[in-house]
Amino acid sequence: MGDVLAGFQTVWEFDTDSVLIRFERGIRTPKLLQALGERRIPYEALSAVEVTPGKRGTIVLRAVPRPGADPLMDAADGQLKDGGDPYRLVLPAERGSLAEYYAEEIRTALGPAAATAAESYLVAAPAPPLSFKAYDGKASFDGKAVSFRWFWTGASSAKWKAGDQRFRVDELSGVEWRSPESKGGAAGSPKQGRSGYLRLLEHGAEGGRGGTDGSATGMGGARTGAGAGAGAVVSGSAGAGSIAAVTRPDHDPAAVVFGLGYGLVHESLPFAAAVLEAVRSSTPDPSAGRARSAAQPGRRDPADIADRIRHLGELHTAGLLTDDEFSSKKAELLAEL
């Protein structure tokens, strides 16, 4: 498309296969968006595009990411407020027709996989090294391991007894992040008021660690009890097990707690997304191994070949491939059968 659509605090630049979302710096721009700076979102990472009425004479154009396509949204798990949603573009209401036009342009670029969860992350997380100061310690991530260094002013006696912690990415099955802006708060909240937390989920922990609302997060990613769907994200599976006793984040050496002024959303969420992306990249997909063993050696799945040829045909019809390019690519794919 090659067009630019500017809204309040956000600009979308459209390309043939992606949209570059840039966030302006300013006192009215949420700190999370300022911290992100810009993000390139491939159309294959989207499941839908919506245009809805906004507040005070505005219209909202929002791209809907596919589950499993963006580590930031996986880590956020629906806890972001509208103002901090990086997939929203707010425009004056008189630009509603323009918003509908671009929404339709993006919809035409979505493929059949848009209705399914992504098998791998398609949107990049913030690159390490990353760090932030929580209420009870400092969290650091160098791309290979997460380290927690406790503060004597905030860490519980349980954390002091455990000592500073270091977790290799390959020792983890996922992360659990709770926003300090969400309703409720972690047990043992900082004196500053509401608190959130970042908890690392380890391979081999029996059934996973508990949440602060009496629910528990299993190692396979399912959350049980009240408050399901708040701050529970895992990647990979460490096997089944019984639900472990609830562990308060302020007593858990695998978690840091943050409140007002300590590791808020704009610091802790990008950190959680980067760790989650690294964990998922280091965890082999067991289903992929089963699929490979089921297929004949050296031969591609005929259904996959047919889908790719169908996609090439759509590109050819749209004028993005010449006749020779289409014929050549089609022949290459048929040769793999």
Protein Blocks (a to p, Z undefined) as FASTA:
>chain_A
ZZacddehiacdddfkbccddddddfklcfklmmnopacddfklpcbdcddddeehiacd
dddddehkamklmmnnopacfklmmkbccddfklmmmmmmmmmmmmmmpcfklmpccfbd
fbdcdddddddddfkbccddehjaccddddfklpcfklmmnopadddfklpgbdcdddfk
bgcjdehiafklpadddddddehiahiaadfeopacdfkopaedehihiapacedjebja
dddddddfklmmkbccddehiapfklmmmmmmmmmmmmmmmpccfklmmmmmmpcghiac
fklmmmmmmmmmmmmmnopacfklmmmmmmmmmmmZZ
